[in-house]
Amino acid sequence: MPLTMMKNGEESSIKKVGGKEDVRRYLESLGFVNGSIVKMVSVMNGNVIVNIKESRIAISKEMANKIMV
């Protein structure tokens, strides 16, 4: 399922990062790589806030939809 389907406080591991090559590279630089554990913090105004690798990161829903957990 896409990252945007997770509920607040839920944890899951990343299965696949999709999108064009430059988008995948950008997401990987933020820590969104296969096998990483991601925890949903909240969804606000079209942005998704997650904890990944001890960092809190906000990304757009469009980018979050490219991340499968």
N, C-alpha and C positions, 0 to 999 in steps of 0.2 A: 504494500500500500504506500501511497505517497506520504511524505513527512507531514503534510497539512492535515492528514486524517487522524493524527495522534491527539490524545486528550492532554490537558494540562497535568503536569506531574508524571506523565507516562515516559518510560525509558524503552529504547529499542536499539538494535544495532543496524547499521547501514548495510544494505544488501547491494545497491547499485546507484551510481551517480550518472544520470543521463544528460542530454543536451549537446550542444555543439562543443567542439574541442576547447575553445577559449572559455566557455562557461564552466566546463568540467575542471579545467586547470585552475580557474579562480576558486571554485568551491573546494577543491583539494588543498589549495593554499590556506584556506580557512580551517581545514581539519576534517572536512567531509570526505573521508576515504572509506572503502569497504572494510567492514568489521568494527569501525569506531562506534562507541556507545554515545547516543544522543538522547537528551532529556528535554521534553517540551516544557517551556516556561509559560508562554502565553501567545495569543494571537491578538494583535492590536492594529487597527486601521490598515489592514492589508499586509502587515508585516508579521513575520513569524520570529519569535524569540526563543532560542534554544541554548542549552548548556552543552558544550562539546569540548572535551579535553581541557577541563577546568577553566573554560572561557565562556562568557555569555555573548552570543552573536545574534544579530537581527538580520534577516534576509527577507526579500520580497516573497509573496506567495507564489509568483511565477517560478522563481528559483527553487523554492521549497517543493514545488510539484515535480521537479526533476530528480529529487532525492527519494529513492525507494528504501523503506525500512521493513 
